[in-house]
């Protein structure tokens, strides 16, 4: 996380502004507008003082002018070639692209680390049997490895989205006040962007169009949503009544000021909360797409908050969720106990199919199974025992065939095939 904070520091912001300005100067020099002598002086002397910028801005109330004045004081007479033909947004937006690209690189690295952990956990728990739930109610057995595999594939899609977002934001503009190159040669943009590793925006107004930034921020929101999804599942499975997994609890950690027994999923809860901020910031970016005419600055004030916050948060959330899953405490025996709690009700579909395979209509088979299931729920008896006593069911199935239905391995027979299809075998 320190690296991400550094990317959004004032020092780094002004350093990238200077990088953009120098790229423009080098482009002008290639076109013969700036002599090589002047270019060398500019490159050797160009620098700034954040304290001086702040001091100047108090008077001029314009951050780019304050920056340029500070640089000019360092460079001297040749500073007249700096910012030649440019408008503020040429510098600010192109610099922002560089910063967002660097932030994306860190996030992609985090995602790669997270994917590695998910792969390891999926393989480790490939056959760790647990209860599957729909509507919060016991459905059919599955494995913990399948949950990890599901999250893995979603995170791989998020990596693809993040790479696309990096590409869409990796553009620069050196086209002047309304994007018409009125005081610039378009070759300046081509040369400068190439040296910065950016693609020239095909067309722009005074700014790079904000649909690009909206796509980037929406991608961060999707990543946040995936992390929330995983964190929420861990929280749910850690409930006392379920108790199948547990967020790591460090030595010396305390769960409650009042209740010494508490071990709470605080990191997962934190991730769920922070996801709301990243989503809200994406909404702001969508609202920034529509601006007055060739630009206004209603987007600018919000981006100073939303973009650093969202990238820093995603970096933090990915690293914290990686820690949670890498050190997740798993209770396989509790999983087996929870499966047994439903007195065999989870085998109802298998029993239904076994009856229909004997030629009985689905409607009649459903009625037989549902009646027995409701009785099992009411009496606490095992569904298998009730079906073995059911005269109607015994018309179609033998006791051995009924017992075969209640074999949990039936639900695991295709797990290996699923993992092979996912490239995890």
C-alpha positions as CSV (number, residue, x, y, z in Angstrom):
1,X,0.0,0.0,0.0
2,X,2.9,2.5,0.5
3,X,3.6,2.3,-3.3
4,X,0.0,3.2,-4.1
5,X,0.1,6.1,-1.7
6,X,3.3,7.3,-3.3
7,X,1.7,7.3,-6.7
8,X,-0.9,9.8,-5.4
9,X,1.5,12.1,-3.5
10,X,1.9,15.7,-4.4
11,X,5.6,15.1,-5.2
12,X,4.7,12.4,-7.7
13,X,1.9,14.5,-9.3
14,X,4.1,17.5,-10.0
15,X,6.9,15.1,-11.1
16,X,4.6,13.6,-13.8
17,X,3.5,17.2,-14.8
18,X,7.1,18.0,-15.4
19,X,7.6,14.7,-17.3
20,X,4.7,15.7,-19.6
21,X,6.1,19.2,-20.1
22,X,9.5,17.9,-20.9
23,X,8.1,15.4,-23.4
24,X,6.4,18.3,-25.2
25,X,9.6,20.3,-25.2
26,X,11.5,17.3,-26.7
27,X,8.8,17.0,-29.4
28,X,9.1,20.7,-30.3
29,X,12.9,20.3,-30.5
30,X,12.4,17.5,-33.0
31,X,10.3,19.9,-35.1
32,X,13.0,22.6,-34.8
33,X,10.9,25.0,-32.7
34,X,13.3,24.7,-29.7
35,X,17.1,24.5,-30.2
36,X,19.0,21.6,-28.8
37,X,20.9,24.1,-26.6
38,X,17.7,25.4,-25.0
39,X,16.4,21.9,-24.6
40,X,19.5,20.8,-22.8
41,X,19.2,23.8,-20.4
42,X,15.5,23.1,-19.8
43,X,16.1,19.4,-19.1
44,X,19.1,20.1,-16.8
45,X,17.5,22.9,-14.8
46,X,13.8,22.0,-14.8
47,X,12.6,21.4,-11.3
48,X,10.0,22.7,-8.8
49,X,9.5,23.3,-5.1
50,X,6.2,22.2,-3.6
51,X,6.4,24.9,-1.0
52,X,7.0,27.6,-3.7
53,X,4.0,26.2,-5.7
54,X,1.8,26.5,-2.7
55,X,3.0,30.0,-2.1
56,X,2.4,31.1,-5.6
57,X,-1.0,29.4,-5.8
58,X,-2.3,31.5,-2.8
59,X,-2.0,34.5,-5.2
60,X,-2.8,33.2,-8.6
61,X,-5.4,30.6,-7.5
62,X,-4.4,28.3,-10.4
63,X,-2.3,25.2,-9.7
64,X,-0.8,24.7,-13.1
65,X,0.2,28.4,-13.4
66,X,1.8,28.1,-9.9
67,X,3.6,25.0,-11.0
68,X,4.9,26.6,-14.2
69,X,6.0,29.7,-12.4
70,X,8.0,27.6,-9.9
71,X,9.6,25.7,-12.8
72,X,10.4,28.9,-14.7
73,X,12.2,30.3,-11.7
74,X,14.5,27.2,-11.8
75,X,15.0,27.3,-15.6
76,X,15.4,31.0,-16.4
77,X,14.9,32.6,-19.9
78,X,14.5,29.2,-21.7
79,X,11.4,28.6,-19.7
80,X,9.5,30.5,-22.4
81,X,9.5,27.3,-24.4
82,X,7.9,25.3,-21.6
83,X,4.1,24.8,-22.0
84,X,4.4,26.1,-25.6
85,X,0.9,26.0,-27.2
86,X,-0.5,23.8,-24.4
87,X,-3.4,24.3,-22.2
88,X,-3.5,23.2,-18.5
89,X,-5.6,20.0,-19.3
90,X,-3.0,18.8,-21.8
91,X,-0.6,18.5,-18.8
92,X,-3.1,17.5,-16.1
93,X,-5.0,14.9,-18.1
94,X,-2.0,13.4,-19.7
95,X,-0.3,13.2,-16.3
96,X,-3.5,11.7,-14.8
97,X,-3.3,8.9,-17.4
98,X,0.3,8.1,-16.3
99,X,-0.8,8.0,-12.7
100,X,-3.8,5.8,-13.4
101,X,-1.7,3.5,-15.5
102,X,0.8,3.1,-12.7
103,X,-2.0,2.5,-10.2
104,X,-3.5,-0.2,-12.6
105,X,-0.1,-1.9,-12.7
106,X,-0.1,-2.2,-8.9
107,X,-3.7,-3.5,-8.9
108,X,-3.0,-6.0,-11.6
109,X,0.0,-7.3,-9.5
110,X,-2.4,-7.6,-6.5
111,X,-4.9,-9.5,-8.6
112,X,-2.2,-11.9,-9.7
113,X,-1.2,-12.5,-6.1
114,X,-4.9,-13.1,-5.2
115,X,-5.4,-15.5,-8.1
116,X,-2.4,-17.5,-7.0
117,X,-3.9,-17.9,-3.5
118,X,-7.3,-18.8,-4.9
119,X,-5.8,-21.5,-7.1
120,X,-3.9,-23.0,-4.2
121,X,-7.0,-23.0,-2.0
122,X,-9.2,-24.5,-4.7
123,X,-6.9,-27.4,-5.2
124,X,-6.3,-27.8,-1.4
125,X,-10.1,-28.0,-0.7
126,X,-11.2,-29.7,-4.0
127,X,-12.9,-32.5,-2.0
128,X,-13.7,-30.8,1.2
129,X,-17.4,-31.5,1.3
130,X,-19.8,-28.9,2.7
131,X,-23.4,-27.9,2.4
132,X,-24.5,-25.9,-0.6
133,X,-27.2,-23.3,0.2
134,X,-29.8,-21.4,-1.8
135,X,-32.0,-18.7,-0.1
136,X,-29.8,-19.5,2.9
137,X,-31.4,-22.9,3.2
138,X,-29.7,-26.3,2.7
139,X,-29.7,-27.2,-1.0
140,X,-27.3,-30.0,-2.0
141,X,-23.7,-30.8,-1.0
142,X,-20.7,-29.3,-2.9
143,X,-17.1,-28.7,-2.0
144,X,-15.2,-25.7,-0.6
145,X,-12.8,-26.1,-3.5
146,X,-15.6,-25.3,-5.9
147,X,-16.3,-22.0,-4.1
148,X,-12.7,-21.1,-4.4
149,X,-12.7,-22.1,-8.1
150,X,-15.8,-19.9,-8.7
151,X,-14.1,-16.9,-7.1
152,X,-10.9,-17.7,-9.0
153,X,-12.6,-17.5,-12.4
154,X,-14.4,-14.3,-11.4
155,X,-11.1,-12.8,-10.4
156,X,-9.5,-13.9,-13.7
157,X,-12.3,-12.0,-15.5
158,X,-11.5,-9.0,-13.3
159,X,-7.9,-9.2,-14.4
160,X,-9.1,-9.1,-18.0
161,X,-11.3,-6.1,-17.2
162,X,-8.4,-4.3,-15.4
163,X,-6.0,-4.8,-18.3
164,X,-8.7,-3.4,-20.6
165,X,-9.2,-0.4,-18.3
166,X,-5.4,0.2,-18.2
167,X,-5.4,0.2,-22.0
168,X,-8.4,2.6,-22.3
169,X,-6.9,5.1,-19.9
170,X,-3.4,4.9,-21.4
171,X,-3.9,7.9,-23.7
172,X,-2.5,11.4,-23.8
173,X,-3.5,14.7,-25.4
174,X,-1.5,17.7,-26.6
175,X,-4.1,19.4,-28.7
176,X,-4.7,22.7,-27.0
177,X,-7.6,24.7,-25.6
178,X,-10.4,23.1,-27.4
179,X,-8.7,20.1,-29.0
180,X,-8.0,21.8,-32.4
181,X,-4.2,22.0,-32.3
182,X,-4.6,25.7,-33.0
183,X,-1.2,26.6,-31.5
184,X,0.3,23.1,-31.9
185,X,1.6,20.8,-34.5
186,X,-0.2,17.4,-34.2
187,X,3.2,15.8,-34.5
188,X,4.0,17.2,-31.0
189,X,1.2,15.0,-29.6
190,X,2.5,12.0,-31.6
191,X,6.1,12.5,-30.4
192,X,5.3,13.3,-26.8
193,X,2.8,10.5,-26.3
194,X,5.2,8.0,-27.8
195,X,8.0,9.1,-25.4
196,X,5.5,8.7,-22.5
197,X,4.3,5.3,-23.6
198,X,0.8,6.7,-24.3
199,X,-1.5,6.5,-27.3
200,X,-2.6,9.9,-28.6
201,X,-6.3,10.5,-28.0
202,X,-7.9,10.3,-31.5
203,X,-9.9,13.4,-30.8
204,X,-10.5,15.5,-27.7
205,X,-11.9,18.7,-26.5
206,X,-9.9,20.6,-23.9
207,X,-9.9,17.4,-21.9
208,X,-9.5,13.6,-22.4
209,X,-13.1,12.3,-22.6
210,X,-14.4,11.0,-19.3
211,X,-16.0,7.9,-20.6
212,X,-12.5,6.4,-20.3
213,X,-12.2,7.3,-16.7
214,X,-15.7,6.1,-16.0
215,X,-14.8,2.7,-17.5
216,X,-11.7,2.6,-15.3
217,X,-13.6,3.4,-12.2
218,X,-16.4,1.1,-13.0
219,X,-13.8,-1.7,-13.3
220,X,-12.6,-0.9,-9.9
221,X,-16.2,-1.1,-8.6
222,X,-16.6,-4.5,-10.1
223,X,-13.4,-5.7,-8.5
224,X,-14.7,-4.3,-5.2
225,X,-18.0,-6.1,-5.7
226,X,-16.2,-9.4,-6.2
227,X,-14.2,-8.8,-3.0
228,X,-17.4,-8.0,-1.1
229,X,-19.0,-11.1,-2.5
230,X,-16.2,-13.3,-1.1
231,X,-16.0,-11.4,2.2
232,X,-19.7,-11.7,2.7
233,X,-19.6,-15.5,2.1
234,X,-16.8,-15.8,4.7
235,X,-18.9,-13.8,7.2
236,X,-21.9,-15.9,6.5
237,X,-20.0,-19.2,7.0
238,X,-18.4,-17.9,10.2
239,X,-21.8,-17.4,11.9
240,X,-22.0,-19.4,15.2
241,X,-24.9,-21.4,13.8
242,X,-22.8,-22.5,10.8
243,X,-19.2,-22.2,11.9
244,X,-17.6,-23.8,8.9
245,X,-14.8,-21.3,8.2
246,X,-13.2,-18.5,10.2
247,X,-11.3,-15.4,9.5
248,X,-7.8,-15.5,10.9
249,X,-7.6,-14.4,14.5
250,X,-4.1,-13.1,15.5
251,X,-2.4,-13.8,18.8
252,X,-3.3,-11.2,21.3
253,X,-6.3,-10.0,19.2
254,X,-9.5,-9.0,21.0
255,X,-13.0,-9.4,19.6
256,X,-15.1,-7.4,22.0
257,X,-14.6,-5.0,24.9
258,X,-17.5,-6.6,26.7
259,X,-17.5,-10.3,25.6
260,X,-14.1,-12.0,25.8
261,X,-15.3,-15.0,23.8
262,X,-15.8,-13.0,20.6
263,X,-13.9,-13.7,17.4
264,X,-15.4,-11.4,14.7
265,X,-14.8,-11.3,10.9
266,X,-13.7,-7.7,11.2
267,X,-11.5,-7.6,8.0
268,X,-14.3,-9.1,5.9
269,X,-16.8,-6.6,7.4
270,X,-14.4,-3.8,6.6
271,X,-14.1,-5.0,3.0
272,X,-17.8,-5.1,2.6
273,X,-18.0,-1.5,3.9
274,X,-15.2,-0.2,1.7
275,X,-16.8,-1.7,-1.4
276,X,-19.7,0.8,-1.0
277,X,-17.2,3.7,-1.3
278,X,-15.6,2.3,-4.5
279,X,-19.1,1.8,-6.0
280,X,-20.2,5.3,-5.0
281,X,-17.0,6.7,-6.6
282,X,-17.8,4.9,-9.8
283,X,-21.2,6.7,-9.9
284,X,-19.4,10.0,-9.6
285,X,-17.2,9.1,-12.6
286,X,-20.2,8.2,-14.7
287,X,-21.7,11.6,-13.8
288,X,-18.4,13.3,-14.9
289,X,-18.9,12.1,-18.5
290,X,-21.3,14.9,-19.2
291,X,-19.7,18.3,-19.1
292,X,-20.6,21.7,-20.5
293,X,-19.5,22.3,-24.1
294,X,-15.8,21.6,-24.5
295,X,-15.2,21.3,-20.8
296,X,-16.0,22.6,-17.3
297,X,-14.2,21.7,-14.1
298,X,-17.0,20.0,-12.2
299,X,-15.2,16.7,-12.8
300,X,-11.9,18.0,-11.6
301,X,-12.7,18.5,-8.0
302,X,-14.3,15.1,-7.6
303,X,-11.5,13.3,-9.3
304,X,-9.0,14.6,-6.7
305,X,-10.9,12.5,-4.2
306,X,-12.5,9.6,-6.0
307,X,-9.5,8.4,-8.1
308,X,-6.9,8.3,-5.3
309,X,-9.4,6.9,-2.9
310,X,-10.7,4.1,-5.1
311,X,-7.2,2.9,-6.3
312,X,-5.8,3.0,-2.8
313,X,-8.9,1.2,-1.4
314,X,-8.7,-1.6,-4.1
315,X,-5.0,-2.1,-3.5
316,X,-5.7,-2.4,0.3
317,X,-8.8,-4.6,-0.1
318,X,-7.1,-7.0,-2.4
319,X,-4.1,-7.4,-0.1
320,X,-6.3,-7.8,3.0
321,X,-8.6,-10.4,1.3
322,X,-5.5,-12.3,0.1
323,X,-4.4,-12.4,3.7
324,X,-7.8,-13.6,4.9
325,X,-8.1,-16.4,2.4
326,X,-4.4,-17.5,2.6
327,X,-4.9,-18.0,6.4
328,X,-8.5,-19.0,6.4
329,X,-9.4,-21.4,9.2
330,X,-11.5,-24.3,7.9
331,X,-13.6,-26.8,9.9
332,X,-14.4,-29.9,7.8
333,X,-16.0,-31.8,10.6
334,X,-18.4,-28.9,11.3
335,X,-19.3,-29.0,7.6
336,X,-20.2,-32.7,7.9
337,X,-22.2,-32.0,11.0
338,X,-24.1,-29.3,9.2
339,X,-24.9,-31.7,6.3
340,X,-26.3,-34.2,8.8
341,X,-28.5,-31.5,10.4
342,X,-31.1,-31.7,7.6
343,X,-31.9,-35.4,8.3
344,X,-31.2,-36.4,4.7
345,X,-33.4,-33.7,3.1
346,X,-30.6,-32.7,0.8
347,X,-31.0,-36.0,-1.0
348,X,-34.6,-35.1,-2.1
349,X,-33.8,-34.4,-5.7
350,X,-31.7,-37.6,-6.0
351,X,-34.7,-39.5,-4.6
352,X,-37.1,-37.8,-6.9
353,X,-35.0,-38.8,-9.9
354,X,-34.6,-42.4,-8.7
355,X,-38.4,-42.7,-8.6
356,X,-39.0,-41.2,-12.0
357,X,-36.4,-43.6,-13.4
358,X,-38.7,-46.4,-12.4
359,X,-41.5,-45.0,-14.6
360,X,-43.5,-43.0,-12.1
361,X,-44.7,-39.6,-13.2
362,X,-42.7,-36.6,-11.9
363,X,-45.8,-35.2,-10.3
364,X,-46.4,-38.3,-8.3
365,X,-42.8,-38.8,-7.4
366,X,-42.6,-35.2,-6.2
367,X,-45.6,-35.8,-4.0
368,X,-44.1,-38.9,-2.4
369,X,-40.8,-37.2,-1.7
370,X,-42.3,-33.9,-0.5
371,X,-44.6,-35.7,1.9
372,X,-41.7,-37.7,3.4
373,X,-39.5,-34.6,3.5
374,X,-42.1,-32.5,5.4
375,X,-42.6,-35.4,7.9
376,X,-38.8,-35.6,8.4
377,X,-38.6,-31.9,9.1
378,X,-41.5,-32.1,11.6
379,X,-40.4,-35.2,13.4
380,X,-36.6,-35.0,13.2
381,X,-36.4,-38.4,11.7
382,X,-34.0,-39.1,8.8
383,X,-35.6,-39.0,5.4
384,X,-34.1,-42.3,4.4
385,X,-35.8,-44.1,7.2
386,X,-39.2,-42.6,6.4
387,X,-38.9,-43.5,2.8
388,X,-37.9,-47.0,3.7
389,X,-41.2,-47.2,5.7
390,X,-43.3,-45.6,2.9
391,X,-45.5,-48.2,1.2
392,X,-46.0,-46.0,-1.9
393,X,-42.2,-45.5,-2.4
394,X,-41.5,-49.2,-1.8
395,X,-43.7,-50.0,-4.7
396,X,-41.0,-48.7,-7.0
397,X,-37.7,-48.8,-5.0
398,X,-36.1,-51.5,-2.9
399,X,-34.5,-50.7,0.4
400,X,-31.0,-51.2,-1.1
401,X,-31.9,-48.7,-3.9
402,X,-33.1,-46.2,-1.4
403,X,-29.9,-46.6,0.6
404,X,-27.9,-46.1,-2.6
405,X,-29.7,-42.8,-3.1
406,X,-28.4,-41.4,0.2
407,X,-24.7,-41.7,-0.8
408,X,-23.0,-38.3,-0.6
409,X,-20.3,-39.4,-3.1
410,X,-23.0,-39.1,-5.8
411,X,-22.7,-35.3,-5.5
412,X,-18.9,-35.4,-5.8
413,X,-18.6,-37.6,-8.9
414,X,-18.2,-34.7,-11.3
415,X,-15.9,-32.5,-9.2
416,X,-12.8,-33.8,-10.8
417,X,-14.2,-33.1,-14.3
418,X,-15.1,-29.6,-13.3
419,X,-11.6,-28.9,-12.0
420,X,-10.2,-30.4,-15.2
421,X,-12.4,-28.1,-17.3
422,X,-11.1,-25.1,-15.3
423,X,-7.5,-26.1,-15.7
424,X,-7.1,-26.9,-12.0
425,X,-6.8,-30.7,-12.1
